[in-house]
Amino acid sequence: MSWRNGLGSAGRSGVALLVGLALAAITFQAGGFSAGGTASGVVTGAVTGSGSLALTLRYALPLAFIAIGVVVSFRGGFFNAGAQGQFYAGGIVSLYVGLTLPTSLGGPIVAFLAVLAGAVAGMVWSVVPGMLRVYFNVNEVIGTLMFSFIAEYLVTYIAVGPLKSSAGAGQVAVTSSVPAAVRVTPASGISAGVVLGVLLVGAAVWWLLRRTRFGFEIALIGRNPIMAEVQGVETRQIGLATFAVTGFTAGLGGAIEILGPLGSISSGYDPNIGLTAILVALVGVLAVGGVLVAALVFGGLTAASLYLPIATGLPSTSLVFLTGLVSFVVTAKVGWGRWPHGLLRRARGGPDRHRDDELPVPGGTRPAGEEPPPPAPATSPGPVETSV
């Protein structure tokens, strides 16, 4: 995708986001809430209010970690929908390591090992359904979602079982808290190290996708897996690698969240960060820069959801409706640019072609009256020449 097409895709995502927000405001107005007050509340809660920017960044950081990895699997055509479970796995393992390793080793060393263990745990939690996909053709959406459900039950198990703390009250169980020396951020969830980590992970994934043969092969598999196999690309190994990268970054996000602002895990812990991160990757047009911007937008929406019930009386669950509506509009944006072009070409009597930044639909129907092309001679294709 050229920079012009990328800029156009980012612009369409921005328009789709604004349309989703406008539709939400209209719905809130119809429900008896002030649309203007809601918009003002979102701006205040996300940007202009006291501490709002810090809260926006606090919620944006884990979203950015996870969504950057989701970009890799989605670009390869593997719809890894289990980022939530990989996030849980990273949080569980990092918590266990942070609680069991003695702090006499040094707080920073224990924190580093705990974060690394969480990232590896997320990678393993992603690679297992990935193996089912590439070796046994198990649908990756179903496989990764099932593993997310398993991880959710593991969260409850460790909270009420092996890591349970006596601090829990009522029906809510909680694990022991990580020592302060092992925490990677204060209670605010923001530190220079975590921000730098997001930028480094983003830069590494950008370089991987744009400057290496591996990134070229991911794009080739995502566009045409059959042609990729014909050209000698090891689709199984590349597919497993995309699952590994996605799981690694999701586990990293889980480790940072647990070793940072939370410090422990409670039963019923369900932040939906992994699911939101998939939407962040789509809004960011599967580009690292776009993902960072989209993460800030959705981090701001999450921060605003804490302010809206106080300022406007909107229920806190209104954020679920808002993100769902934005998700619907953004994922439907693919056809926005195609319909006007297609209608214009049909009015002129010309063929309806796809734009340069959109992938052609495999197995499309041939226009009426057009003869099929003659079969190509059976020759052995040569290797792909590329400069990466």
N, C-alpha and C positions, 0 to 999 in steps of 0.2 A: 504494500500500500504506500503510495507516494505521500509526501507531506501535505500536498494540496487535498488529496482524498481524505487523509487523516484529519485535516482541519475541517473539512466539510462534514465528516462523520461526527466530530466533536460538536460542531455547531448544531447539527440535527439533534444530538443528544441533549444539548442545552435547551433547545426549543421544546423538546418532548418533556423535559423536566419542568419547565415553566408552565406548559399546558397541564401537566399533572397537578401542580400546585394550584393553578387557577381553578381546575375542576374541583379540587378539594375545598377551596374557599367558597365556591358556589354551593357545594353540598352543605358545608357548615352553615352558610347563610340560610339555606332552606330549612335547616334543622333548628333555627332560632338563635344561632350564634352569629356575632358580628364578623363578617369577612374581613373588614378593615382591622378590627381588633385582633383577629387571628393572625393576619399578616404582620401587624406590629408586634405581636407577642413572639412570633417566630424570630423576627429580627432582634428583638431585645434579648430573648433567651439564648440566641446563638452567637450574637456579635456584640451588641452595644451595652448589654447589662453588665453589672459588676461581676467579674469572674467568668463571664460567658465564653470568652475566647479560650480561656484555659480549659473549660469544661468541653468545649467543642473539640479541642485538640486531644483531650483525654479519651474521648470516644472514637476519634478518627484514627488513632494510632493502631489499635488492634485490627480495625477494618482494613487499613492499608496493608498491614503484614499479610493478612489472609488473601485479600483480593489480588495482590501482586502475583501470588502463586496460582490463583485460579486462572489468571490470564494465560499461563503456560499451557494448562490442560485444555482450556477451551480453544486456544489457537490450533492445537493439534487435533481438534475434533473429538476429544474425549470429555464428555460432560460429567465431570467429577462434581456431584452434588452433595458430597459428604464432608464439606469443610467444617460443619458444626461438630461432627463426631471427631474429626482430627484435632479441632480446637480443644475439645474435652480431653482427648488422650494426652495432648501436650500439657494441659493444666494438671491432670492427675499425676503424671509421672514426675513433672517438675516439683510438685508439692511433696511427693514422697521422697525425692532425692534431697530437697531442701530441709526436710524434717529429720532425715536419718543420718546424713553426713554430719560429722562433728564440726562445729564452728571453729574449733582449734586449727583446722586447716586454713582458715582465713575466710572471712565473709565473701570477698570478691571471688575467690576460687570456687567456693561452694555455689555461689550464685551462677557463675559461668557454667559449671558442670550441670546444675539443675536446668538452666535454660537449654543447654545443648541436649540433655536427655529428653526434655520435653519436645524439642524439635524433631529428634530422631523417632520418638514415640508417635508423633503425628505422621511422620513419613511412613512408618510401618503400618499404621492404621489406614493409610491410603493405598499402599502398595498391595496389600492383600486382596482387596476387591479389584485392584488393577490387574493382578495376575488372573483372577477369575474372568476378567474381561478379555485379555489378550490371548489367553490359552484355552479358555472354555466358552468364549463368546457370551458370557453372562452380561446382561445389560448393566452398564456402569452406573446409571442413575439408580436403579434398584439396589445394586450391590452396595454402593456408598451410603445410600440412605439407611439400609438395614444396619450397617456398621455404626451409623450415627445413633440409631435407637439403642444399640448395645452399649455404646459409650455413655449415653444418658443414664442408663440403669447402673452403670459402674460408678457414676458420680454419686448416686444415692447410696450405693453399697459402701463406698469408702467413708461417706459422711456418717453413716449409722453403724459402721463396722470397724475395720482395723485402725483408722485414723481419727475416730470419734473423740471429740473433746467434751468435757463436762460443762462447757459454756453454753451449749444449746438449751433452748427453752421451748416448752410446749411441744408442738408437733414438728418443729424445725430442728434438725440435727446439724452440727457443724464440726468440721475437722479442727485439729490443732492449728494454730497460726504459725507461719514461718517466722523464725527469729528476725529481728530488725536488721541484723548484720547481713542477712541474705537477701533482703528486699532490694529489687532493682530500681524501684521508684518510691517516692513518698506516697502518702495517701492520695495526693492529687493525680497520680497516674502519669505524671510528666517528668522526664529527666532528659538531660542532654544526651546521655548514652542511648536511650530508647529512640529519640528523634534521629540521632545519627544512624542507629541500626536500621530504621525504616529507609533512610536515604541510601545506605549502602546496599541493602537488599534490593531496592528498586534499581539502583545502578547496575548491580550484578545481573539481574534478570533482563534489563534492557540490553546489556552487552551480549548476554546469552542468546537473545532472540534476534538481534540485529547484526551481530558481528561474528557469528560462528556458523560452521556448517550444521551443527546441531539445531540451531534456530531455523536455518533454511529447511532442514528435513522436517521439522515440526510443521512449518507452514505448508510444505508440500503434502504431508499426510493429511492436514486439515482440509486442503483444497481437493485432493484427489488421491485417496489411499491406494487405489488400484495402480495408478500410474507410479506412485511412490514405490510400490513393490516391484514393478517392472524395471524401474531404474536402479534397483538394488538396495533400496533403503530398508534397514532392519526395523520394520514397523513395530514389532513386539517390544524390542529393546527401547525404542524411542517412546512408545506408549507407556511403558513402565517408568521411564525417566520422567515423563510429564506428571504421572501420579506421584512420584517421589518428591518432585519439586513442590507441587501443590500441598502435599501433606507436611513437608518440612516447614514451609512458611506458616501454615495453619497451626501446627504444633508450636511454632515459635510465638505466634500471637497468643495462644493459650498459656504458655509459660510466662510471658511478660505480664499478662493479665492477673494470673494467680500470684506470682512473685512480686507484683507491683501493688496496685491499689487495693486488691482484695486481701491477699495474704492467707486466705483459707477458702474452703469450698463448703457450701451448705447444701443440704438435701433440697431438691427442687430447683437447683441453680439452672436457669434457662434463659440466657441473655440473647439468644438468636443472633449472635454476632456472625457466625459462619454463614447463615442463610442471607443475612443482609450483605455480607461481603460479596456474594455471588452477584447480587444486584449492583453493587458498587463496580464490579468488574465490567458488567454490561453497560452501565452508564458511562464508564470511562473508555468505551469503545475498544476494550481489550488492548489498551496501550498504557504503559507504566505511568507516563505523565498524566493521562486522563484519569487513571485510577487514584492518584494522589489528590487530584482536585475533587473527584467524586467522593472520596473518603471524608474530606473536609465538609462537603455538603451534607452527607448523611450523619456525620458526627454532630454538625450543627442542628440537624433535625432532632437527633436524640437529646441534645442539650435543651432544645426548645421545648421538648415534650415534658420536661420537668417544670418548666415555667408556665406553660399554657394553662394547666388546671387552676393555677393561682390567679393568673391575670384575666382569663376569659371564661373560666368555668368549664372549659372543654374537658372531658374525661381523659385520663392518661392513655387509654386505649385508642385515642384518636390517631396516635402515631402509627398504629398498625394499619388503620384504614388509609392514612396518608401514604405510607410506603407501599402498600399494596396497589393503590391507584397509580402512583408514579411508576411502579414496576410494570403495570399493564400498559401504560402509555409508552414507556421507553422501549419495551420489547416489541411493541407494535410499530415502532418507528421505521423498521426496515422497509416497509412498503410505502412510507410517506413519499420518499423521493422517486419511487418507481411509478406510482399511479399517474402523476401529472405528465411525466415523460411518455409513459405508455399511451395515455389518452391523446397526447399531442401527435405522436407518431401515427396512431391509428387514424386520426383525423386527416393527416397528410397522406395516408395510404402507404406508409412505410412499415417495415418490420418493427416489432417490439423487442428491443435489445436490452440487455442488462447494462447497468452503469459500470464503470471501471472499478469502483470500490465495493461492488457487490459480487458475490460468488454466483455463477450460473447454477441453476437447479439441476442436479443430476436426473437423468431419465425424463427430461421434459418432452412434451408432445411436439411433433413436427407439424409445421403449418400445413393446412389442407392443400393437396395437389402437389406437394413437393416430393420429389423422388428421393429415396435414401441414397446417400453417397456410396460410391463403389468401395468395396473393402480394400483396406491398405495391404500392400504386399507384406508377407510374413518375414520381416527382417528382424535381426537382433538389435535392439536399441543400444546405443553406446552410453557410457556413463554421463551423468549430468555435470556440466562444467559450470562452476559458480565461483565467484570471488566473495569470500566472506571474511 
